[in-house]
Amino acid sequence: MLEADHQALLLRHRLMSSVPALRDRLMREERTNLDQLVNLLADRVGRSPDDFEVRLAAAAVNAAFAQAAQYWLDRDCAPQLPDLMELAMDRIKGVLAF
């Protein structure tokens, strides 16, 4: 990652975390992302988006990715985000068994 990109990303993160209107917008976007993930997962496993296990798995993936990203940003983009995402998925894979 270029240093300028790195600094811009960190600045954006600080703004989103500190400005209430931006934080609210982020929460709405996270909800939209979760709904999309539920629909994609339901389609993939052939179940209804209202299925509890589908919703639980989608929420677990969403939370794992969100925590990996937050951890990465809070530590100035280290370690590598793909490594954190992979670790997160390894830790929750039991929830994803259908």
Secondary structure as UniProt FT lines:
FT   HELIX           3..18
FT   HELIX           20..45
FT   TURN            49..50
FT   HELIX           52..74
FT   TURN            75..76
FT   HELIX           81..92
FT   HELIX           93..96
//
